[in-house]
């Protein structure tokens, strides 16, 4: 597979030139052809390089949103052009490539090797952190196929914790209940949520205050909390700070039926919509969201004294 590593290097050279010279997408094929002639011999894997380059360019907007979500403290402009395009290659292969051809671990390791070869002193750690965070968000695909991991010496309770607040936002319109859901770039519908304590004007922001503020900032509507629905907690990874626990408290919240306005570039989200209860059945939810959504839906159905099928998880 050394040939594939060379191919990725050539695609990186091409993306770097395309990115830094503000070339048109149609010019990328010309740049690639020139780089193939300069850096490769007769055994160049042209089909692989062409597919990888076109794939990255076609998914660039989605990939960049994922980068912003995984490295929220780094804008795309702040990330070095080499690192930025290494991440684009790594994330394309991690998220969109055929895993039978490019296993998740291979995609990550190849990107790290590119970073060590072409990036700066800290590029390898940065790329590893971002791709590792996305890998965990995806549920660590292929984990069971890997050799048994070394046990960590860090106790779970010693991992730093970050508090978040979220809400199952509902409204009643034309005699029917609707839920306001947001869609992320990983293809899931989920609940609006955000960090507690991010408001500099409030010294000690409560979970309730933070949830109301975050929902307003994220989807542009005012809500009234009606009670706590549940909590969940999971371990995330920051590309520089390492592992931390995200503890989310969810509330049932009522709102008026008005247009949702998703904040641009908000945490890897790409859509926000109202759904009638009966229409959420076939939506793609994260497994840990199902108990929260189900509990909220049941409360609404009990109040309305009606029955319907509850949502289910999707692989």
C-alpha positions as CSV (number, residue, x, y, z in Angstrom):
1,X,0.0,0.0,0.0
2,X,3.0,2.3,-0.2
3,X,1.7,3.3,-3.6
4,X,-1.6,4.5,-1.9
5,X,0.5,6.5,0.6
6,X,2.3,8.2,-2.3
7,X,-1.1,8.8,-4.0
8,X,-2.5,10.5,-0.9
9,X,0.7,12.7,-0.8
10,X,0.1,13.8,-4.4
11,X,-3.6,14.6,-3.7
12,X,-2.5,16.6,-0.7
13,X,0.0,18.6,-2.9
14,X,-2.9,19.2,-5.3
15,X,-5.4,20.3,-2.6
16,X,-2.8,22.6,-1.0
17,X,-2.1,24.4,-4.3
18,X,-5.8,24.5,-5.2
19,X,-6.6,25.9,-1.7
20,X,-3.8,28.5,-1.4
21,X,-4.1,29.8,-5.0
22,X,-7.9,30.1,-4.9
23,X,-8.1,28.0,-8.0
24,X,-11.4,26.9,-9.5
25,X,-12.6,23.3,-8.8
26,X,-12.3,22.5,-12.5
27,X,-8.6,23.4,-12.4
28,X,-7.9,20.7,-9.8
29,X,-7.7,18.0,-12.4
30,X,-5.0,20.0,-14.3
31,X,-3.1,20.5,-11.0
32,X,-3.3,16.8,-10.2
33,X,-2.1,15.8,-13.7
34,X,1.0,18.1,-13.3
35,X,1.7,16.7,-9.8
36,X,1.4,13.1,-11.0
37,X,4.0,13.7,-13.7
38,X,6.3,15.4,-11.3
39,X,6.1,13.1,-8.3
40,X,4.9,9.7,-9.6
41,X,6.3,7.0,-11.9
42,X,4.5,4.8,-14.3
43,X,2.9,2.9,-11.4
44,X,0.8,5.9,-10.2
45,X,-2.6,4.8,-9.0
46,X,-4.5,7.5,-11.0
47,X,-8.0,6.1,-10.4
48,X,-7.5,6.2,-6.7
49,X,-6.1,9.8,-6.8
50,X,-8.8,11.1,-9.0
51,X,-11.5,9.5,-6.9
52,X,-10.0,10.8,-3.7
53,X,-9.5,14.4,-5.0
54,X,-13.0,14.6,-6.5
55,X,-14.5,13.1,-3.4
56,X,-12.8,15.6,-1.1
57,X,-13.9,18.5,-3.3
58,X,-17.5,17.3,-3.6
59,X,-17.8,16.9,0.2
60,X,-15.7,19.9,1.2
61,X,-18.6,21.9,2.8
62,X,-19.7,19.0,5.0
63,X,-16.1,18.1,5.9
64,X,-15.3,21.7,6.9
65,X,-18.4,21.7,9.2
66,X,-17.1,18.5,10.8
67,X,-13.7,20.2,11.4
68,X,-15.4,23.2,13.0
69,X,-17.3,20.9,15.3
70,X,-14.3,18.8,16.3
71,X,-12.0,21.8,16.7
72,X,-14.4,24.6,17.8
73,X,-11.6,26.9,19.0
74,X,-10.0,26.8,15.6
75,X,-11.6,28.6,12.6
76,X,-10.8,27.2,9.2
77,X,-8.7,30.3,8.5
78,X,-6.5,29.7,11.6
79,X,-5.7,26.2,10.7
80,X,-2.5,25.9,8.6
81,X,-3.3,25.2,4.9
82,X,-1.3,21.9,5.0
83,X,-3.1,20.7,8.2
84,X,-6.5,21.9,6.8
85,X,-6.2,19.8,3.7
86,X,-4.7,16.8,5.5
87,X,-7.9,16.9,7.7
88,X,-10.1,17.1,4.6
89,X,-8.4,13.9,3.1
90,X,-8.6,12.1,6.4
91,X,-12.2,13.0,7.1
92,X,-13.3,12.1,3.6
93,X,-11.8,8.7,4.0
94,X,-13.1,8.3,7.5
95,X,-16.7,9.5,6.7
96,X,-17.4,8.7,3.1
97,X,-14.9,6.1,1.8
98,X,-15.7,2.4,1.5
99,X,-14.6,1.0,4.9
100,X,-13.8,-2.4,3.3
101,X,-11.2,-0.6,1.2
102,X,-10.1,2.1,3.8
103,X,-10.8,1.0,7.4
104,X,-11.3,3.9,9.9
105,X,-7.9,3.3,11.6
106,X,-6.1,3.3,8.2
107,X,-7.7,6.7,7.3
108,X,-6.6,8.2,10.6
109,X,-3.1,6.7,10.5
110,X,-2.5,7.8,6.9
111,X,-3.6,11.3,7.7
112,X,-1.2,11.4,10.8
113,X,1.7,10.2,8.6
114,X,0.9,13.0,6.1
115,X,0.9,15.5,8.9
116,X,4.3,14.3,10.2
117,X,5.8,14.5,6.8
118,X,4.4,17.7,5.4
119,X,3.1,19.6,8.5
120,X,4.7,21.5,11.3
121,X,6.0,20.3,14.7
122,X,2.5,19.9,16.2
123,X,0.6,18.9,13.1
124,X,0.6,15.2,13.9
125,X,-0.9,15.8,17.4
126,X,-3.5,18.2,16.0
127,X,-4.6,16.0,13.2
128,X,-4.7,13.0,15.5
129,X,-6.9,15.0,18.0
130,X,-9.4,16.1,15.4
131,X,-9.8,12.8,13.7
132,X,-9.8,11.0,17.0
133,X,-12.7,13.2,18.2
134,X,-14.7,12.4,15.0
135,X,-13.9,8.7,15.3
136,X,-15.3,8.6,18.8
137,X,-18.4,10.6,17.7
138,X,-19.0,7.9,15.1
139,X,-18.9,5.2,17.7
140,X,-15.4,4.0,17.0
141,X,-16.2,2.0,13.8
142,X,-14.1,-1.1,13.5
143,X,-13.0,-1.0,17.1
144,X,-13.9,-4.7,17.7
145,X,-11.7,-5.7,14.7
146,X,-8.6,-4.0,16.2
147,X,-6.3,-5.6,18.8
148,X,-7.4,-5.2,22.4
149,X,-6.7,-1.7,23.6
150,X,-4.4,-0.9,26.5
151,X,-6.4,-0.1,29.6
152,X,-6.3,3.6,30.5
153,X,-5.0,4.6,33.9
154,X,-7.2,7.7,34.1
155,X,-10.3,7.0,36.2
156,X,-13.6,8.0,34.6
157,X,-14.5,10.2,37.6
158,X,-11.2,12.1,37.2
159,X,-12.0,13.2,33.6
160,X,-12.9,16.9,33.5
161,X,-16.6,17.5,33.1
162,X,-18.4,20.1,30.9
163,X,-22.1,20.9,31.6
164,X,-24.6,21.3,28.8
165,X,-28.3,22.0,28.6
166,X,-30.7,20.8,25.9
167,X,-34.4,20.7,25.3
168,X,-37.1,18.7,23.5
169,X,-38.8,21.8,22.1
170,X,-42.4,21.3,21.2
171,X,-45.4,23.4,20.1
172,X,-49.0,22.9,19.3
173,X,-50.1,24.0,15.8
174,X,-53.4,23.3,14.0
175,X,-54.3,20.8,16.7
176,X,-51.1,18.8,16.4
177,X,-47.9,18.6,18.3
178,X,-44.6,19.4,16.6
179,X,-41.0,18.9,17.7
180,X,-38.2,21.2,16.8
181,X,-35.1,19.1,15.8
182,X,-31.7,19.9,14.5
183,X,-29.7,17.9,11.9
184,X,-25.9,17.3,12.1
185,X,-23.4,16.6,9.4
186,X,-23.1,13.0,10.6
187,X,-26.7,12.5,9.3
188,X,-28.6,12.4,12.6
189,X,-31.6,14.4,13.8
190,X,-31.0,15.5,17.4
191,X,-31.9,18.0,20.1
192,X,-30.8,21.6,20.4
193,X,-28.3,22.0,23.2
194,X,-25.2,24.0,24.3
195,X,-22.7,24.8,27.0
196,X,-23.8,26.1,30.3
197,X,-21.9,29.1,31.6
198,X,-21.1,30.6,28.2
199,X,-22.9,33.9,29.0
200,X,-20.3,36.4,30.2
201,X,-23.1,38.7,31.6
202,X,-24.2,36.0,34.1
203,X,-21.6,35.1,36.8
204,X,-23.3,31.8,37.8
205,X,-25.6,30.8,35.0
206,X,-28.0,28.0,36.0
207,X,-28.7,25.0,33.8
208,X,-32.2,26.3,33.1
209,X,-30.9,29.8,32.1
210,X,-28.2,28.3,29.9
211,X,-30.6,26.0,28.2
212,X,-33.0,28.8,27.3
213,X,-30.2,30.9,26.0
214,X,-28.5,28.2,24.0
215,X,-31.7,27.2,22.2
216,X,-32.4,30.8,21.4
217,X,-28.9,31.2,20.0
218,X,-29.0,27.9,18.1
219,X,-32.4,27.9,16.4
220,X,-33.7,31.4,17.1
221,X,-36.8,30.8,19.2
222,X,-37.9,31.5,22.7
223,X,-38.8,28.6,24.9
224,X,-40.5,28.0,28.3
225,X,-39.2,25.1,30.2
226,X,-41.8,22.7,31.6
227,X,-39.7,20.2,33.5
228,X,-36.6,18.0,33.4
229,X,-36.8,15.0,31.0
230,X,-33.5,13.3,31.6
231,X,-29.7,13.4,31.4
232,X,-26.9,11.7,29.6
233,X,-23.2,11.7,29.7
234,X,-20.5,10.7,27.3
235,X,-16.7,11.1,26.8
236,X,-15.5,13.5,24.1
237,X,-12.1,14.4,23.0
238,X,-10.6,17.9,22.3
239,X,-7.7,18.0,19.8
240,X,-5.5,19.9,22.3
241,X,-7.0,19.5,25.8
242,X,-7.7,15.7,25.5
243,X,-10.7,13.8,27.0
244,X,-13.5,15.4,28.9
245,X,-17.0,14.3,29.9
246,X,-20.0,16.0,28.4
247,X,-22.9,15.9,30.9
248,X,-26.2,17.1,29.3
249,X,-29.4,17.9,31.1
250,X,-32.5,17.8,28.9
251,X,-35.8,19.6,29.5
252,X,-39.3,19.5,27.9
253,X,-39.8,23.0,26.6
254,X,-42.8,24.8,24.9
255,X,-42.5,27.3,22.1
256,X,-44.6,29.1,19.5
257,X,-44.9,27.7,16.0
258,X,-42.5,30.0,14.2
259,X,-39.8,29.7,11.7
260,X,-36.5,28.2,12.9
261,X,-33.3,30.1,12.2
262,X,-30.3,27.8,12.5
263,X,-27.2,29.8,13.5
264,X,-24.6,29.5,10.7
265,X,-21.7,27.2,11.5
266,X,-23.2,26.2,14.8
267,X,-21.4,23.0,16.0
268,X,-21.5,21.0,12.8
269,X,-25.3,21.4,12.3
270,X,-26.8,21.9,8.9
271,X,-30.6,22.1,9.3
272,X,-33.4,22.7,11.7
273,X,-37.0,21.8,11.2
274,X,-40.4,21.2,12.9
275,X,-41.7,17.7,12.7
276,X,-45.2,16.4,13.5
277,X,-45.0,13.6,16.1
278,X,-46.1,11.0,13.6
279,X,-43.3,12.1,11.2
280,X,-40.4,11.5,13.6
281,X,-40.9,7.7,13.6
282,X,-38.5,7.1,10.7
283,X,-35.9,9.8,11.5
284,X,-32.3,8.8,12.2
285,X,-31.6,9.4,15.9
286,X,-28.5,8.7,18.1
287,X,-29.1,5.8,20.4
288,X,-28.6,7.9,23.5
289,X,-31.2,10.4,22.3
290,X,-34.0,7.9,22.0
291,X,-34.8,7.6,25.8
292,X,-34.9,11.4,26.0
293,X,-37.1,11.9,22.9
294,X,-39.3,8.9,23.8
295,X,-39.9,10.2,27.3
296,X,-40.9,13.7,26.0
297,X,-43.2,12.2,23.3
298,X,-44.9,10.0,25.9
299,X,-45.6,13.0,28.1
300,X,-47.1,14.9,25.2
301,X,-49.2,11.8,24.2
302,X,-50.4,11.3,27.7
303,X,-51.5,14.9,27.9
304,X,-53.3,14.6,24.6
305,X,-54.6,11.2,25.4
306,X,-53.6,9.7,22.1
307,X,-51.3,6.9,21.0
308,X,-48.7,6.5,18.2
309,X,-45.6,4.6,17.5
310,X,-42.5,6.0,19.1
311,X,-39.2,6.7,17.2
312,X,-36.5,4.1,16.8
313,X,-32.8,4.0,16.4
314,X,-31.1,3.6,13.1
315,X,-27.8,1.9,12.4
